[in-house]
Structure formats: C-alpha cells, structure tokens
Amino acid sequence: MSAEDRAGLQVIDRKARGRAVQRDPAIAISGLVREEDARASSEGGVDRHVGKPLDPIELAREIARMIGPPSDVTRAPS
C-alpha cells in the first residue's frame, strides 16, 4: 500500500473516530486493485474500493449502491 493510500485511510479513520454514531461514506479510488488492497481499504473504514483507471460508470454504480434508491421527495409530508 502506498503512502498516499495510507494517508487517505488515516483521514477516514480520524473522521470515523470523531463521530460517535455516523460517519461520511467513502470510496477509495486507487491504482492498487488486488484483493488485499480492497480488504485493507475496508478495514480502514472505506465503504467501497474502485480501481484505476477509473471507469465513470463503475464509480456511478458504487455511489448508487452506497446511497440507495432515491427517496420520494415529490409528496408533501402527511
């Protein structure tokens, strides 16, 4: 794992420790695409691991998986 990747995981870890219940979702975009790289990202608090070269469609799919289906914002609350 490169220094840049470790630095990114440290940022995620610090953010996670600063919140009691919820943290921001995170996607690692890395040139390191081995299974152990994805596992290290996951262990470091990253939700998804996307390899480079970046495929924008794959990234969009990962984001969609993370945020889930859109909520119904067309109706006024009852």
C-alpha positions as a Python dict, from the first residue, in 0.01 Angstrom:
ca = {
    (1, 'M'): (0, 0, 0),
    (2, 'S'): (142, 336, -99),
    (3, 'A'): (195, 633, 129),
    (4, 'E'): (-88, 817, -44),
    (5, 'D'): (-330, 530, 19),
    (6, 'R'): (-227, 504, 383),
    (7, 'A'): (-273, 878, 422),
    (8, 'G'): (-625, 854, 280),
    (9, 'L'): (-712, 572, 518),
    (10, 'Q'): (-577, 776, 809),
    (11, 'V'): (-809, 1062, 718),
    (12, 'I'): (-1106, 821, 708),
    (13, 'D'): (-1003, 669, 1041),
    (14, 'R'): (-970, 1011, 1208),
    (15, 'K'): (-1310, 1116, 1076),
    (16, 'A'): (-1467, 791, 1199),
    (17, 'R'): (-1322, 831, 1548),
    (18, 'G'): (-1454, 1186, 1567),
    (19, 'R'): (-1814, 1073, 1530),
    (20, 'A'): (-1999, 867, 1785),
    (21, 'V'): (-2258, 710, 1556),
    (22, 'Q'): (-2239, 813, 1193),
    (23, 'R'): (-1959, 888, 951),
    (24, 'D'): (-1946, 1001, 591),
    (25, 'P'): (-1945, 727, 328),
    (26, 'A'): (-1614, 685, 148),
    (27, 'I'): (-1497, 533, -180),
    (28, 'A'): (-1128, 458, -233),
    (29, 'I'): (-1011, 525, -588),
    (30, 'S'): (-677, 353, -619),
    (31, 'G'): (-429, 211, -865),
    (32, 'L'): (-389, -77, -622),
    (33, 'V'): (-654, -326, -726),
    (34, 'R'): (-554, -653, -562),
    (35, 'E'): (-796, -825, -326),
    (36, 'E'): (-573, -742, -29),
    (37, 'D'): (-579, -372, -127),
    (38, 'A'): (-959, -370, -126),
    (39, 'R'): (-957, -556, 207),
    (40, 'A'): (-713, -302, 358),
    (41, 'S'): (-940, -20, 242),
    (42, 'S'): (-1240, -189, 400),
    (43, 'E'): (-1053, -248, 725),
    (44, 'G'): (-952, 118, 719),
    (45, 'G'): (-1312, 233, 712),
    (46, 'V'): (-1366, 276, 339),
    (47, 'D'): (-1703, 156, 212),
    (48, 'R'): (-1608, 77, -148),
    (49, 'H'): (-1283, 31, -343),
    (50, 'V'): (-1269, 131, -712),
    (51, 'G'): (-961, 68, -924),
    (52, 'K'): (-783, 291, -1169),
    (53, 'P'): (-804, 364, -1450),
    (54, 'L'): (-1133, 498, -1328),
    (55, 'D'): (-1444, 384, -1510),
    (56, 'P'): (-1703, 661, -1453),
    (57, 'I'): (-1990, 414, -1494),
    (58, 'E'): (-1844, 185, -1228),
    (59, 'L'): (-1796, 482, -994),
    (60, 'A'): (-2157, 592, -1053),
    (61, 'R'): (-2277, 239, -972),
    (62, 'E'): (-2076, 231, -650),
    (63, 'I'): (-2217, 569, -545),
    (64, 'A'): (-2570, 448, -624),
    (65, 'R'): (-2513, 134, -413),
    (66, 'M'): (-2394, 346, -124),
    (67, 'I'): (-2675, 599, -122),
    (68, 'G'): (-2954, 360, -213),
    (69, 'P'): (-3268, 435, -407),
    (70, 'P'): (-3386, 796, -417),
    (71, 'S'): (-3638, 893, -155),
    (72, 'D'): (-3981, 1009, -259),
    (73, 'V'): (-3946, 1386, -244),
    (74, 'T'): (-4245, 1460, -466),
    (75, 'R'): (-4501, 1417, -189),
    (76, 'A'): (-4556, 1658, 96),
    (77, 'P'): (-4529, 1502, 441),
    (78, 'S'): (-4864, 1391, 585),
}
